[in-house]
Amino acid sequence: MWWRARADGVTVRIRVQPRARRAGLQGFVPGADGPRLKISVTEAPEDGRANRAVCAALARALGMPPSVATVEQGGAGREKVVFVAGNPEALGERLEALV
């Protein structure tokens, strides 16, 4: 499963493509621990800019403000776990609607 519910929100496994021509959600890619949502961002992976762009892109796709998403694991790598705060049931429905 590429996302998991928690009591206070959901975690989403992501593969990031920094410095892309176009930003956005690009479907799924295989990962060592299961599928990951691929998100492309135009920002370079410097000073946390790509991480902020990933959080903003995911939050925007879910119809939420960027402040609800934070990188929980993988801050310096391409494979990340992003936490999105909110109602887990509603977020799960929104995530499933993305695919």
N, CA, C and O atoms as a MOPAC input file, in Angstrom:
PM7 MOZYME 1SCF
protein

 N      0.84800 1    -1.18000 1     0.00000 1
 C      0.00000 1     0.00000 1     0.00000 1
 C      0.89300 1     1.24200 1     0.00000 1
 O      1.87400 1     1.29500 1     0.74200 1
 N      0.57600 1     2.20100 1    -0.79200 1
 C      1.40300 1     3.40200 1    -0.93700 1
 C      1.04800 1     4.50200 1     0.06700 1
 O      1.75200 1     5.50700 1     0.16300 1
 N     -0.04400 1     4.31200 1     0.81300 1
 C     -0.38400 1     5.24200 1     1.88400 1
 C     -0.92700 1     4.44600 1     3.06400 1
 O     -1.43900 1     3.33700 1     2.90800 1
 N     -0.80200 1     5.04300 1     4.25600 1
 C     -1.28300 1     4.39100 1     5.47800 1
 C     -1.97700 1     5.41300 1     6.37000 1
 O     -1.53800 1     6.55600 1     6.50100 1
 N     -3.05800 1     4.97300 1     6.96900 1
 C     -3.80200 1     5.83300 1     7.89400 1
 C     -3.15800 1     5.79000 1     9.27000 1
 O     -2.66800 1     4.75000 1     9.71000 1
 N     -3.16500 1     6.92300 1     9.93600 1
 C     -2.76900 1     7.04400 1    11.33400 1
 C     -3.89900 1     7.75300 1    12.05800 1
 O     -4.84900 1     8.21300 1    11.42400 1
 N     -3.81000 1     7.84300 1    13.34600 1
 C     -4.87900 1     8.47800 1    14.12600 1
 C     -5.04500 1     9.95600 1    13.77500 1
 O     -6.15400 1    10.48900 1    13.82800 1
 N     -3.93800 1    10.62000 1    13.41700 1
 C     -3.97600 1    12.06500 1    13.17300 1
 C     -3.79800 1    12.46000 1    11.71200 1
 O     -3.62600 1    13.64100 1    11.41000 1
 N     -3.83600 1    11.48700 1    10.79900 1
 C     -3.66600 1    11.78600 1     9.37900 1
 C     -3.23500 1    10.55500 1     8.60900 1
 O     -3.57800 1     9.43200 1     8.97700 1
 N     -2.47900 1    10.76800 1     7.53400 1
 C     -1.99100 1     9.65700 1     6.71800 1
 C     -0.52400 1     9.88800 1     6.37100 1
 O     -0.04700 1    11.02300 1     6.35000 1
 N      0.18100 1     8.78900 1     6.09900 1
 C      1.52600 1     8.88100 1     5.54900 1
 C      1.47300 1     8.36400 1     4.12000 1
 O      0.76000 1     7.40700 1     3.81700 1
 N      2.23200 1     9.00700 1     3.25100 1
 C      2.23900 1     8.66700 1     1.83200 1
 C      3.67600 1     8.40500 1     1.41100 1
 O      4.56100 1     9.22400 1     1.66300 1
 N      3.91200 1     7.25900 1     0.76700 1
 C      5.24100 1     6.93600 1     0.24900 1
 C      5.37900 1     7.56000 1    -1.13200 1
 O      4.54000 1     7.35500 1    -2.00900 1
 N      6.44900 1     8.32100 1    -1.31000 1
 C      6.62800 1     9.12700 1    -2.51500 1
 C      8.01500 1     8.92100 1    -3.09500 1
 O      8.98800 1     8.71100 1    -2.37000 1
 N      8.08400 1     8.98600 1    -4.40600 1
 C      9.35900 1     9.05300 1    -5.13500 1
 C      9.38200 1    10.41600 1    -5.81700 1
 O      8.46500 1    10.74600 1    -6.56800 1
 N     10.41500 1    11.20700 1    -5.56600 1
 C     10.49000 1    12.57800 1    -6.06500 1
 C     11.41200 1    12.65900 1    -7.26900 1
 O     12.47400 1    12.03800 1    -7.30200 1
 N     10.98600 1    13.43500 1    -8.25600 1
 C     11.84900 1    13.77100 1    -9.38500 1
 C     12.07700 1    15.27900 1    -9.34100 1
 O     11.23100 1    16.04500 1    -9.80000 1
 N     13.21900 1    15.71300 1    -8.79000 1
 C     13.50100 1    17.15000 1    -8.75100 1
 C     13.97000 1    17.64900 1   -10.11700 1
 O     14.35100 1    16.85800 1   -10.98000 1
 N     13.93800 1    18.95900 1   -10.30100 1
 C     14.38200 1    19.61200 1   -11.54200 1
 C     13.65400 1    19.09800 1   -12.78000 1
 O     14.24800 1    18.99000 1   -13.85300 1
 N     12.38900 1    18.78600 1   -12.63400 1
 C     11.60100 1    18.30200 1   -13.77000 1
 C     11.13500 1    19.49200 1   -14.61200 1
 O     11.08500 1    20.62500 1   -14.13200 1
 N     10.79900 1    19.22200 1   -15.85500 1
 C     10.27200 1    20.29100 1   -16.71500 1
 C      8.89900 1    20.73500 1   -16.25500 1
 O      8.57600 1    21.92300 1   -16.26900 1
 N      8.08500 1    19.75000 1   -15.84200 1
 C      6.73200 1    20.04200 1   -15.36600 1
 C      6.53200 1    19.43000 1   -13.99300 1
 O      6.97400 1    18.31400 1   -13.72000 1
 N      5.86700 1    20.17200 1   -13.14500 1
 C      5.57100 1    19.67400 1   -11.80200 1
 C      4.21700 1    18.98400 1   -11.79500 1
 O      3.31600 1    19.35000 1   -12.54900 1
 N      4.08400 1    17.98100 1   -10.93400 1
 C      2.79700 1    17.32700 1   -10.76900 1
 C      2.92800 1    15.87500 1   -10.38300 1
 O      4.03200 1    15.34200 1   -10.26500 1
 N      1.78400 1    15.23700 1   -10.18700 1
 C      1.73600 1    13.82000 1    -9.86100 1
 C      1.88200 1    13.02400 1   -11.14800 1
 O      1.23100 1    13.32600 1   -12.14800 1
 N      2.73300 1    12.01100 1   -11.12400 1
 C      3.07900 1    11.26600 1   -12.32900 1
 C      2.70800 1     9.78800 1   -12.26600 1
 O      3.24600 1     8.99900 1   -13.04300 1
 N      1.82800 1     9.39600 1   -11.39000 1
 C      1.45200 1     7.98900 1   -11.29200 1
 C      2.26500 1     7.27800 1   -10.23100 1
 O      2.63300 1     7.86400 1    -9.21300 1
 N      2.54400 1     6.00000 1   -10.48100 1
 C      3.23200 1     5.18100 1    -9.49000 1
 C      4.49300 1     4.56500 1   -10.05600 1
 O      4.59100 1     4.30000 1   -11.25500 1
 N      5.45600 1     4.34200 1    -9.18100 1
 C      6.69200 1     3.64800 1    -9.52200 1
 C      6.93100 1     2.58100 1    -8.45700 1
 O      6.52400 1     2.75100 1    -7.30800 1
 N      7.58800 1     1.48200 1    -8.83100 1
 C      7.87900 1     0.45200 1    -7.82600 1
 C      8.98600 1     0.91400 1    -6.88100 1
 O      9.91000 1     1.62000 1    -7.28300 1
 N      8.87500 1     0.51100 1    -5.64400 1
 C      9.90000 1     0.78700 1    -4.64900 1
 C     10.28100 1    -0.50000 1    -3.95000 1
 O      9.61500 1    -1.52100 1    -4.12400 1
 N     11.33100 1    -0.46700 1    -3.17000 1
 C     11.78300 1    -1.66100 1    -2.46200 1
 C     10.72600 1    -2.15500 1    -1.47700 1
 O     10.64500 1    -3.35200 1    -1.20200 1
 N      9.92100 1    -1.24400 1    -0.94900 1
 C      8.90500 1    -1.60500 1     0.04100 1
 C      7.48700 1    -1.45900 1    -0.49900 1
 O      6.54300 1    -1.31000 1     0.27700 1
 N      7.32800 1    -1.50100 1    -1.80900 1
 C      6.00600 1    -1.39500 1    -2.42000 1
 C      5.91400 1    -0.18400 1    -3.33200 1
 O      6.89000 1     0.54800 1    -3.49900 1
 N      4.74900 1     0.02900 1    -3.92100 1
 C      4.60700 1     1.14600 1    -4.85700 1
 C      4.70400 1     2.50100 1    -4.15900 1
 O      4.38000 1     2.64200 1    -2.98000 1
 N      5.15800 1     3.48300 1    -4.91900 1
 C      5.27900 1     4.85200 1    -4.42200 1
 C      4.63800 1     5.80200 1    -5.41900 1
 O      4.70500 1     5.58800 1    -6.63000 1
 N      4.02200 1     6.84100 1    -4.90600 1
 C      3.46500 1     7.89300 1    -5.73900 1
 C      4.62200 1     8.74100 1    -6.24700 1
 O      5.44600 1     9.20400 1    -5.45800 1
 N      4.69000 1     8.94800 1    -7.56200 1
 C      5.76700 1     9.75500 1    -8.12800 1
 C      5.28100 1    11.19200 1    -8.26700 1
 O      4.23400 1    11.45900 1    -8.85700 1
 N      6.06600 1    12.11000 1    -7.71000 1
 C      5.76900 1    13.53500 1    -7.80800 1
 C      6.97900 1    14.23200 1    -8.41300 1
 O      8.09500 1    14.10800 1    -7.91000 1
 N      6.74700 1    14.96500 1    -9.49600 1
 C      7.79600 1    15.75500 1   -10.12900 1
 C      7.67900 1    17.19400 1    -9.66100 1
 O      6.58000 1    17.74100 1    -9.55700 1
 N      8.83000 1    17.80400 1    -9.37900 1
 C      8.86800 1    19.21600 1    -8.99100 1
 C      9.95200 1    19.91200 1    -9.80200 1
 O     10.94900 1    19.29300 1   -10.17300 1
 N      9.76100 1    21.17700 1   -10.07300 1
 C     10.73700 1    21.92400 1   -10.86800 1
 C     11.89400 1    22.43000 1   -10.01800 1
 O     12.93100 1    22.80700 1   -10.56200 1
 N     11.74500 1    22.44700 1    -8.72400 1
 C     12.77400 1    22.95500 1    -7.82700 1
 C     13.94800 1    21.98800 1    -7.71100 1
 O     13.79600 1    20.77600 1    -7.85800 1
 N     15.11500 1    22.55400 1    -7.44700 1
 C     16.31700 1    21.75900 1    -7.21700 1
 C     16.31500 1    21.25500 1    -5.77400 1
 O     15.72400 1    21.88200 1    -4.89400 1
 N     16.97600 1    20.12500 1    -5.53500 1
 C     17.02800 1    19.59000 1    -4.16700 1
 C     18.08100 1    20.30400 1    -3.31600 1
 O     19.02800 1    19.68300 1    -2.83400 1
 N     17.90600 1    21.59600 1    -3.14000 1
 C     18.84900 1    22.40500 1    -2.36900 1
 C     18.09500 1    23.18600 1    -1.30300 1
 O     17.04100 1    23.76200 1    -1.57300 1
 N     18.63300 1    23.20200 1    -0.10400 1
 C     18.05900 1    23.97400 1     1.00700 1
 C     16.60100 1    23.63200 1     1.28300 1
 O     15.85000 1    24.48700 1     1.75300 1
 N     16.18400 1    22.40000 1     0.99900 1
 C     14.82500 1    21.97300 1     1.29500 1
 C     13.76500 1    22.46800 1     0.32600 1
 O     12.57300 1    22.27300 1     0.56600 1
 N     14.17900 1    23.11200 1    -0.77500 1
 C     13.19100 1    23.64800 1    -1.72300 1
 C     12.36700 1    22.55000 1    -2.36900 1
 O     11.15000 1    22.68800 1    -2.49800 1
 N     13.00800 1    21.45900 1    -2.77800 1
 C     12.26600 1    20.35800 1    -3.40800 1
 C     11.31700 1    19.70800 1    -2.39800 1
 O     10.19800 1    19.34000 1    -2.75600 1
 N     11.74600 1    19.56500 1    -1.15500 1
 C     10.86800 1    18.98800 1    -0.12500 1
 C      9.62900 1    19.85200 1     0.08300 1
 O      8.51700 1    19.33200 1     0.18100 1
 N      9.81600 1    21.15900 1     0.15100 1
 C      8.66700 1    22.05700 1     0.30900 1
 C      7.74400 1    21.97500 1    -0.90400 1
 O      6.52200 1    22.02000 1    -0.76000 1
 N      8.32400 1    21.85700 1    -2.09200 1
 C      7.51300 1    21.75800 1    -3.30600 1
 C      6.72500 1    20.45200 1    -3.34200 1
 O      5.57700 1    20.43700 1    -3.78600 1
 N      7.32800 1    19.35900 1    -2.88200 1
 C      6.63500 1    18.06900 1    -2.83000 1
 C      5.44500 1    18.15200 1    -1.87400 1
 O      4.34500 1    17.71200 1    -2.20600 1
 N      5.66800 1    18.70900 1    -0.70200 1
 C      4.58100 1    18.84500 1     0.27800 1
 C      3.46400 1    19.71700 1    -0.27900 1
 O      2.28500 1    19.40600 1    -0.10600 1
 N      3.82800 1    20.80300 1    -0.94400 1
 C      2.82100 1    21.70000 1    -1.51400 1
 C      2.04700 1    21.01200 1    -2.63000 1
 O      0.83100 1    21.17400 1    -2.72600 1
 N      2.73900 1    20.24200 1    -3.48000 1
 C      2.07100 1    19.55800 1    -4.59200 1
 C      1.09200 1    18.50700 1    -4.08100 1
 O     -0.02500 1    18.39500 1    -4.58800 1
 N      1.50700 1    17.73800 1    -3.08000 1
 C      0.62100 1    16.71700 1    -2.52900 1
 C     -0.58600 1    17.36000 1    -1.84500 1
 O     -1.71900 1    16.92500 1    -2.04900 1
 N     -0.34900 1    18.38100 1    -1.04700 1
 C     -1.45000 1    19.06500 1    -0.36100 1
 C     -2.41400 1    19.67800 1    -1.37300 1
 O     -3.63000 1    19.58700 1    -1.20600 1
 N     -1.88100 1    20.29900 1    -2.41300 1
 C     -2.72000 1    20.90800 1    -3.44700 1
 C     -3.57500 1    19.85500 1    -4.14000 1
 O     -4.75300 1    20.09100 1    -4.40900 1
 N     -2.99100 1    18.69200 1    -4.43300 1
 C     -3.74000 1    17.60700 1    -5.07900 1
 C     -4.86900 1    17.10300 1    -4.18500 1
 O     -5.89000 1    16.62500 1    -4.67900 1
 N     -4.68400 1    17.21200 1    -2.87400 1
 C     -5.70800 1    16.77900 1    -1.92100 1
 C     -6.68000 1    17.90000 1    -1.56800 1
 O     -7.61600 1    17.68900 1    -0.79700 1
 N     -6.46300 1    19.09100 1    -2.13000 1
 C     -7.34100 1    20.22100 1    -1.84500 1
 C     -7.14600 1    20.79300 1    -0.45900 1
 O     -8.09700 1    21.25700 1     0.17100 1
 N     -5.90600 1    20.76000 1     0.01900 1
 C     -5.60600 1    21.22300 1     1.37300 1
 C     -4.47100 1    22.23600 1     1.32500 1
 O     -3.76100 1    22.30900 1     0.32200 1
 N     -4.28100 1    23.02300 1     2.39000 1
 C     -3.17100 1    23.97400 1     2.41500 1
 C     -1.83600 1    23.24900 1     2.57100 1
 O     -1.78300 1    22.18400 1     3.18400 1
 N     -0.76000 1    23.81100 1     2.02500 1
 C      0.55600 1    23.16200 1     2.10900 1
 C      1.04400 1    22.91100 1     3.52900 1
 O      1.87700 1    22.03100 1     3.74600 1
 N      0.55100 1    23.65400 1     4.48000 1
 C      1.03000 1    23.51500 1     5.86100 1
 C      0.65400 1    22.18400 1     6.50300 1
 O      1.20600 1    21.84000 1     7.54800 1
 N     -0.26800 1    21.42400 1     5.91200 1
 C     -0.67800 1    20.15300 1     6.51400 1
 C      0.26800 1    19.00900 1     6.16100 1
 O      0.18200 1    17.93900 1     6.76300 1
 N      1.16900 1    19.21000 1     5.19600 1
 C      2.06300 1    18.13900 1     4.74000 1
 C      3.49400 1    18.41900 1     5.17600 1
 O      3.99100 1    19.53700 1     5.03500 1
 N      4.15300 1    17.38600 1     5.71000 1
 C      5.54900 1    17.50100 1     6.12100 1
 C      6.29000 1    16.22400 1     5.75500 1
 O      5.71800 1    15.13400 1     5.77500 1
 N      7.56800 1    16.36800 1     5.42200 1
 C      8.40200 1    15.20300 1     5.13700 1
 C      8.75400 1    14.55800 1     6.46600 1
 O      9.34000 1    15.19100 1     7.34500 1
 N      8.38500 1    13.28400 1     6.60000 1
 C      8.61700 1    12.56100 1     7.84800 1
 C      9.89400 1    11.72100 1     7.77700 1
 O     10.60800 1    11.58400 1     8.77000 1
 N     10.17600 1    11.16300 1     6.60200 1
 C     11.38500 1    10.35700 1     6.39300 1
 C     11.93700 1    10.65500 1     5.01000 1
 O     11.18500 1    10.97000 1     4.08700 1
 N     13.25600 1    10.55300 1     4.86900 1
 C     13.87200 1    10.69800 1     3.55800 1
 C     14.10400 1    12.12600 1     3.12400 1
 O     14.05700 1    12.41800 1     1.92900 1
 N     14.35000 1    13.01500 1     4.05100 1
 C     14.53100 1    14.41800 1     3.71500 1
 C     15.62800 1    14.69500 1     2.71200 1
 O     15.54800 1    15.67800 1     1.97500 1
 N     16.65600 1    13.85600 1     2.66100 1
 C     17.77100 1    14.09700 1     1.74900 1
 C     17.77900 1    13.14600 1     0.55600 1
 O     18.69900 1    13.20400 1    -0.25900 1
 N     16.78800 1    12.28100 1     0.43400 1
 C     16.76200 1    11.32000 1    -0.66900 1
 C     15.57100 1    11.52300 1    -1.57400 1
 O     14.72400 1    12.38000 1    -1.32200 1
 N     15.50800 1    10.73600 1    -2.62200 1
 C     14.38100 1    10.82200 1    -3.55700 1
 C     13.15700 1    10.07900 1    -3.04100 1
 O     12.02700 1    10.45700 1    -3.34900 1
 N     13.37200 1     9.03200 1    -2.26500 1
 C     12.24800 1     8.28400 1    -1.69600 1
 C     11.93300 1     8.86200 1    -0.32700 1
 O     12.79300 1     8.92500 1     0.55200 1
 N     10.68500 1     9.28000 1    -0.16100 1
 C     10.27800 1     9.97300 1     1.05300 1
 C      8.98900 1     9.39200 1     1.60400 1
 O      8.23900 1     8.71900 1     0.89700 1
 N      8.75000 1     9.65900 1     2.86100 1
 C      7.45500 1     9.41700 1     3.48200 1
 C      6.96800 1    10.78200 1     3.94000 1
 O      7.62000 1    11.45300 1     4.74000 1
 N      5.80900 1    11.18500 1     3.41900 1
 C      5.23600 1    12.48500 1     3.75100 1
 C      4.00200 1    12.26500 1     4.61300 1
 O      3.14000 1    11.44800 1     4.29000 1
 N      3.92900 1    12.99900 1     5.70500 1
 C      2.76900 1    12.94300 1     6.58800 1
 C      1.82200 1    14.07900 1     6.23200 1
 O      2.24200 1    15.22400 1     6.06600 1
 N      0.53500 1    13.74800 1     6.11700 1
 C     -0.50100 1    14.74900 1     5.86400 1
 C     -1.46800 1    14.71100 1     7.04400 1
 O     -2.10900 1    13.69100 1     7.29900 1
 N     -1.56700 1    15.82000 1     7.75400 1
 C     -2.44500 1    15.90200 1     8.92400 1
 C     -3.89000 1    16.11100 1     8.49000 1
 O     -4.17300 1    16.83000 1     7.53100 1
 N     -4.79300 1    15.46600 1     9.21700 1
 C     -6.21200 1    15.62800 1     8.94000 1
 C     -6.98100 1    14.36100 1     9.26300 1
 O     -6.44900 1    13.43600 1     9.87800 1
 N     -8.22800 1    14.32800 1     8.84700 1
 C     -9.08900 1    13.16800 1     9.05400 1
 C     -8.60900 1    12.02400 1     8.16300 1
 O     -8.64500 1    12.15700 1     6.94000 1
 N     -8.15900 1    10.90200 1     8.73800 1
 C     -7.59900 1     9.82400 1     7.92900 1
 C     -8.58300 1     9.23500 1     6.92300 1
 O     -8.19000 1     8.87700 1     5.81300 1
 N     -9.84900 1     9.13100 1     7.29800 1
 C    -10.83500 1     8.55700 1     6.37100 1
 C    -11.03400 1     9.45800 1     5.16200 1
 O    -11.04600 1     8.98200 1     4.02700 1
 N    -11.19100 1    10.74800 1     5.39700 1
 C    -11.38800 1    11.69400 1     4.29600 1
 C    -10.14500 1    11.77600 1     3.41900 1
 O    -10.24800 1    11.82800 1     2.19400 1
 N     -8.97000 1    11.78800 1     4.04600 1
 C     -7.73200 1    11.84000 1     3.27400 1
 C     -7.54400 1    10.57300 1     2.45400 1
 O     -7.09600 1    10.63800 1     1.30900 1
 N     -7.88200 1     9.42300 1     3.02600 1
 C     -7.78900 1     8.16700 1     2.28900 1
 C     -8.66100 1     8.17000 1     1.05000 1
 O     -8.24400 1     7.70500 1    -0.01100 1
 N     -9.87300 1     8.69400 1     1.18100 1
 C    -10.76700 1     8.78500 1     0.02300 1
 C    -10.19100 1     9.71200 1    -1.03900 1
 O    -10.26400 1     9.41300 1    -2.23100 1
 N     -9.62200 1    10.83000 1    -0.61500 1
 C     -9.02900 1    11.77300 1    -1.57100 1
 C     -7.81600 1    11.16700 1    -2.25900 1
 O     -7.61800 1    11.36300 1    -3.45800 1
 N     -6.99800 1    10.42500 1    -1.50000 1
 C     -5.82600 1     9.78300 1    -2.09700 1
 C     -6.23800 1     8.74000 1    -3.12700 1
 O     -5.65800 1     8.67500 1    -4.21100 1
 N     -7.22100 1     7.93400 1    -2.80000 1
 C     -7.67900 1     6.91000 1    -3.74200 1
 C     -8.28700 1     7.54000 1    -4.99200 1
 O     -8.22000 1     6.95700 1    -6.07400 1
 N     -8.87700 1     8.72400 1    -4.85200 1
 C     -9.46200 1     9.41500 1    -6.00300 1
 C     -8.38600 1     9.97200 1    -6.93600 1
 O     -8.67100 1    10.26800 1    -8.09700 1
 N     -7.16200 1    10.11800 1    -6.44500 1
 C     -6.07500 1    10.63500 1    -7.27800 1
 C     -5.67400 1     9.66000 1    -8.37200 1
 O     -5.18100 1    10.07100 1    -9.42200 1
 N     -5.88100 1     8.38100 1    -8.13300 1
 C     -5.39000 1     7.36900 1    -9.08800 1
 C     -6.43400 1     6.92800 1   -10.06500 1
 O     -6.16200 1     6.08500 1   -10.92000 1

